């Protein structure tokens, strides 16, 4: 495919980047810690740490791993916690020790945790006490030798630390009983001698992260993301956003958990490169509390998934916030819906830019250019140094406007799935990664995701894409959230069913179907409507169609 999108790049956006700009993430960290030493790096629960304080804390963690636990280059270390100050300190500390980070969803069941620890061959884990009972039930079936245990208030210091830990454990009873007698207190680790730290000899080919895919379409697999992949993707992000972000002046709201690749790269690492101030939101599902937190900071950027933006828009008090500093709102992880994007822009006066990425691509692949007037339904233009093509079922490249499987090539594409050569061979061929997403592109090189290949509904031989159905249903003012799936039908093969969470209690099945008939061709109109109080979601907020199907 000719790179037709290059003509549409905004002024100043480069066609290519230097994926070897840094030899590893560690070089980038050292540069940021030196340049931005006195600036705030992370805030959580009203406690702020500067870049210099994070530098010292992460060196201490790295020193403890190297000198006390004997861990180093290539050893896998799991991190299992929500957004707390301990989280970036653990992640950056593990990387600075030369180890590979294995990010773990704290809400994993015992079965899921056991699989990930064994599959990744993790030797150690940093974990929040709230989830330690899950670890206790599987620890003997894994090769994990070292457990570093933290409590929510551990980095808050003084009386507040003890008060928060007491309330969480004794009053709110958020810490189920557990017994891990060999666990090392986090504060012991972070108090190690940072002067004893020795920078390891890490290069672009060394693994930075084993980043596990969600497992919604099968067993969870570890995408091998090297330091080169991560450095390359950060350079690509800079190519897209250099004309938007100002070094040392940004305040970003980090509501998505840092164990997710979107927040890890777009928030933790990108804003560290820019000397930004990350506001870590521990529980974004508490929307009222989230809005109160937003009111405390003159935030300039926010990232999230469609459900998060939609939730904020429907939370009292959000529209009264001061958005005068907000210059970047970035949606990803799932399709941004037009009604949400348009309302977001009307309320905040900030465009909701959509980006597209995958765990296997570190994650950025495309992003809407900052010079768009507003939502255009696309996932944007390919990032610098990214090649895209769309492949039809017969293996031919699709012409403009025709839907096929999106394939990606660039410095951000993973090394493969850890210890899974067959799974790697299925999706990686000559550097091209087959995403499993169905897409099209237009005259200017804007790409459009039609849907997940595996989620496509087949009605009487016609392809029906859930994203399209969901966007139409979401346009109804009585709808809060919606998910569409295909269910078996003896005549048509499948028929469309939608699950709806009401905003208006008087909303009926007839209202939904009538609305869809006005906006969709007949075979796409849902035949079944089920109202729910809530929809199943990942911890990031992505709606789980697979769970609804099951």
N, C-alpha and C positions, 0 to 999 in steps of 0.2 A: 504494500500500500504506500502510495506517495504520502509524505508527511504534510498533508494539506493544512493541518492545524497550525503549522509554524507561521503562516501568514496572519493568523488570528491572534497570535500571542500579543499580550499587552506590551506597550513600550517598556523596554528595560528588562523583559523576561528573556533569559538566554536560551538558545536552542539546545545547548549541552552544558553539562557541569563536569567538574573534575572529581570522579569518584575516589581518587587517591589523595584528596586534599589533606586528609589526616591519615596517619598510619593505623590508627585505632581510635575507638571512643575515648580511651584514656588521655590521648593528646588533646582532644576537644575539652575534656573535663578540666585538665590542668590550665588550659587557656582561659576558660570561664572563671575558675576559682581565682586566678590571678587578676584578670581584668575587672571583675565585678565584686571583689572581696567584701566591700562594705555595703553592698546592696542587699535587700531582702530577697531570699531565694524561695522559701516555703513558709506558708502560714496554715495552721490548723488549730481549731479550738482556741483562737485568739493568741496563740503562741507563734512567734515569728523567728526564723533562723536565717542568718545572713549566709552569703556564699562562703565566707571564711569559716563560719561555724560548721557548715555542711562539709567543707573540705576537711576539717579536723575530725569530725565524727566519722566520715566515710573512710579516712585513713586509719582510724582506730579499728573500725570493723575489719578492714582489709588486713591490718596488722594481726588481729586476733585469729583470723582464719589462717593466715600464713604461719604464724609463730606458735600459736597454742594448739590449733586443730590440725596443723600440718597439711592444709589444703592449698592447692595452687592451680597452675595452668591446666585447663581442660576439665577440672573437677566440677561436677554439677551440684548446684546449691539451689534448693527450692525456696521461694518466698510466698507465703500464704497469709495475706492480710489486706484489709480495705485501705482506703486513703487516710493514712496517718503520717505524722512526721517520720515515724520509724520506717515507712515503706520506701521512699526514695533513698534514705540512708542505707537501708539493707541492700537495695538493688545496686546502687552506685558502689557500695562497699564491696559487694561480691565481685563486681566487674573489676574494681581496682586491685583486687587480690589475684586477678588473672583467671578467676573461675567463670563458669557459664551459669547464667541465671535461668532458672526454671520457674516461670511465673505460674502460680496456682490460684484458681478461683476459690475463695474462702467458703463458698456455699457448696462445694463439692460434697457428695455423699462419700461414705467410707469406700465403696466400690470404685468410684471415680478417682479418689485420692490414691488408693493403692495402685491402680493402673498407672497413673501418671508418675508416681515416685519410682515404680519398678521400670516402666518404659524408658524413663529418662536416666536411670541409674544414679539417682540423686544420693549423695553421701551425707548431706546436711540439709536442714530446713530451718528457716526463720518463720515463726508462726505466732499469731495472736491467740491469747489464752481462751478467747471465746470459742475457738474451733479445735482446741487441743483434745477434746474428748473424741473427735473423729479420728485424729492422728493416733491416739492411744489404741483404738480398736484395730489399727492395721500396721502399726510400727514394727511388730515382730515378723511381719510377712514382707518387709522391705529391707534394703541394704543401707538405710539411713542410720548413720552412727552418731550424729550430733544434732541436738535440738536446741535452738535458741528461742526462748519464750519471752514474749512481751505482753504487757497489759496496755489498755487504751491510753492511760494517762502517763505512761512512763517518760515521755519526752517533755512533759509540761513543767516539771520541776517544782520544788518547794511543797507547800501545803496542797496546792491544786492537784499535783500528781496523786497524792494519797487519797484526797477526797474523791476525785474522779474514779480511781480504781476501786474504792470502797463502794461507791454508789452503783457502779456497773455490776460489781460482783454480788454485793449483799442486798442492795435495795431493788435494783431492776432485775437481778438474778439472770443476767445475760451470759454468765459463764457456767455452763454445765460442769458437774464434778468430773475430775480426771485425775489420773496418777501417772506422771512422767518424771520419776525421781531423778533421772540423770540430766534433766533439762537445765540449760545454762541461762540465767537471767540476761535479758537484752542489755540492761544497764551495765552489767559486768563487761560485756563485749564492747560497748560503745565507750567504756572508760579505759580501754587498753591504750598502751603507749603509741601514739601516732608516729612518734619519732623512729620506732622500730620497723615501720613499713618500708618495704623495698618494692619499687615499681617493677612489675614483671615485664619480660620481653614478649609483648603481644603484638601481633601483626594482623593485617586485613583478613587473612584466611582463618584466623582463630574464631571459634564460636563465641558470640556474645550472649545469645539467647536461644533456648529451646522453647519456642513459643507454640503452645498447643492449640490446635484448632478446636472449635466448640464441640465437635463430636455429634452435632445434630443430624448428620447424615452418615453415621457410622462411628467406629471406634476413634477416639481422640488421638491425633497424630502430632508429633513434635516437629514443627518447621524449624530447620536449622538456619538461623540468621547469624551470619558472621559479622565481625566488626566492620568488614568492608561493605556488607549489605546495609548496615545501619548508617555508616558514614555517608555512603552514596545516597541513601534516601534523605538524610538530613540536608545534604547539599541540594538535592532536588526540591525539598521543601523551601529552602532558602531562595532558590531560583524563582519559585512561585510567589514568595511572600516578602522578599527584600524591599519591595516598594510599598509595603503595607505596614511592616513592623519596624519599630525604632529600638535600637539597642539600649538596654538599661532603663526603658521607660514603660514596658508593658506589664499589665496585671491580668493574668489569665485565670478564669474559673475552671477548675479541674473537678468535674462532677463524675465523669466516667472513671472507673477504677484503673489504677496504674498497671495492674496485671494484664489489662487488655491492650492489645497492640496499638489501637487508635490513640488512647491517652498516653501510653508509654512514649510513642514517637512525637505525636502532635503537641503534647503538653509538657511532659517531663523533660524530654531531650531537646526538642526544638526551642522551648522557651529558656532552657538552660543555656543554649548556644547564644541566644539574644540577651542574656542577662535579665530575663523576665522574672516576675514575682508570681509564683504558683499558689493559688488559694485552693487547698485540698478540702473537698467536701466529703465527709466520711459517710453520710447517709442521705443521698439526694432523694430517696423515696419519701423522706419527710419533707414534703414540698413547702409547707408553711415555714419550717425551720430553715430550709434552703433559701427561701426568699428573704428571711431575716438576715441571713449570712451575706447575701448579695448586697443588702443595703449598707453594709459596713465598708465596702471597698469601691474605689473609683475604677471598676474593671474596664479593660480595653478589649478583651477577647473572651470568647466562651466557645467551647466545643461540646458536642453532644449528639445523641441520636434523636430521631424524629419524635419518639414518645416522650423524651425529656423536654424538648422544646414545647410540645403540645401540653404537657403537664404544667409547665411554668405559666403558659398563656392562660390556663384555666385555674390558676391559683390566685385567690384574692390578695391584693397588694402588689402583685408583680408589675402591673401596668403603671403603678405609681412610682416605681424606682427611677433613679436618675441614669439615663442611658447616654448622656452627653459625651462620655468618653469612649463608648463602645464603637469600635471600628471593624471588628472581625467576628462574625458568628459562623461557625463551621459545622456542618452536619455530615455525618457518615455512619458507617456500621449497618445501616439499612436505608431504604429509600426515603428521601425527604418528600413529604406530600405537599402538593401545591397549596391546599387551604392553610396548612401550618406555616409554610414559608411566607405566604402573602400576609397572614395575620401578624407573624413575627416582625416583618418589615414595617407594617403599619404601626405596631405598638412601640418598637424599639428604634425605628428609623435606621436600622442596620440590616443590610442584605443578609439573608441566610444562604451562604455559599455551600454548595454541595460538593463533597469530594468522594472519591471512590478508591477503596484500597482493600487489601487482603492480608491476612496474617502472613501468607507466603511471600508477600511483597513488601514487608517491613514498615508500613503497609501502603504508602501513597503510590497510586497509579495515575489518577487524573484529578483535576480540581477545576472548579469554575473560576475563570479569570476575574480579578478584582474590579475590572472596568465594566462588568455587566450592570445593567440598570436594576435587575432583580432576578427572581427565579425564572428559569427558562426550561425546566423539566429535564435538563441534561445532567450528566455527572462531570461535565466540563471537558477540558482539553488535556491530552497527555502531558505529564510532567516532563521537564527537560531530560534529555537522554533516555526517553522511554519510547519503545516501539510497540504499536498495537496492530493487530489484524483480527478479522472476524472470519471464522471458518464454518462452512456449511456442513451438513451431515455427510455429504459425499467427499469431504476433504478439500473442496475447492474454496478459494477465498471469495467472500461474499461481496457483491457489488454494493455501492452506496444505497442505503435505504432498506436493504434486505437483512433480516435477522439471522444471526449465527452465534457460535460460541466465541467469546472474547478471549484472545491470547495475548500475553504480555512478555516483553523482553527488555531487560535493562539491568543496571547494577544493583537494583533493589531485590531482584528475584532470588529466592532462597537457594541454599545449596542442595536441598532435598529434604525428605522426611527421615528423621533419625531412625536408623536401623530398619528402614522399610524400603529396600531397593525396588520392590515390585510396585508399591504405591507411588514411589517417585517416578518410575518409568512411565506410569499411566498418565501423568500430567506434565512432565518435563521432557522436552524433546529439542535438542540442539539450542538450549538456552531459552526456548519459548515455554511459558507456563500457561496451560489451559485452565481457565478460571472456573469453568462450570456455569458461568453467567451468560445469558443470552443478551446480545446487544446489537445496536445499529449505530450508524454515524451519518452526519449530514454534510452539506456542501462546504461548511466552514471547518469541519473536523471536530465538531462537538459529538460526544458519544452519549448514548442513551441505553440504560440498562432496562431490558424488557422484563426479565425475571430470572430466577434461578432455574437452571436446566431441570433439576430434580423436582421443583415445585410446579412446573407447568401442568395445566389441566387440559385434558383432551376430551372435547365435547363433540361427538359425532364427526370425528376427524379434524375438527378445528382446534388450533392451539389457543388456549385462553390463559392469560398471564395474571396471576393474583394481584400483582402491583397495580395494574390498571383498574381492576374491580375495587380494590381497597381505596384508591385515590378518589374514585367516583362516590363511593359510600361515605367517605370522610368529608366530602363536600356538603353533605346534609347537615344542617345546623343543629340537629338533634343528636348527632353522633359524637361521642368522645373518642372511641378507639374502634378499630375494625381489623379483622383478619379474614382472608378468603382461602378456601382449600377446595380440592376436588374430592367428591365422594362417589363410590361406585353406583352405576345406574344400568339396569338390564338392557335398556334400549340405546341410550346415547354413549355408553361406556363410562362416562363420568358426568356429573353435574356440579354446578357451583353452589357451595354453601358458604355463608358468611356468619361470623361470630361478631356480635356488636355489643359494646359497652355504651349505655345511654348517657347523654348529657341532659336530654329532656325526658322525664319519666313517662310522658304520654306517648312517646314514640312507639309505633306498631310495626309488625312485619309487613303489613300492607304499604305503609309509608315508605319503607326501604325499597321494596320491589317496584313500587310506582316510580320512585326517584330514579332507580336504575334503568327502568324502561325508557325514561325520557333521555337517558344519556348513553345507553349501550345498545348494541345490536342484540337481537333476541337470544342467540345462543350463549351470550356472555352474562345475561341477567341471572342473578342468583335465584335458584328454585327453593332454597331452604335458608331460613334466618333463625339463628339462635341467640338469645340475649344472655349475656353473662355479666356478673358483677365486676370481673376483671379477666384479663387475658394472660395466659402463661408467657413469661418473658425470661430471657437470660438475665444475669445480674447487671448487664450493661443496659438492659431495657429493650433489647431486640425481641420482637414477638416471635414465639416459637410455633410456627405453623405445624411442624412435625408433631409436637405434643398434642395439638388439636386433632390431627389426623389419627394419632394413636388412640 
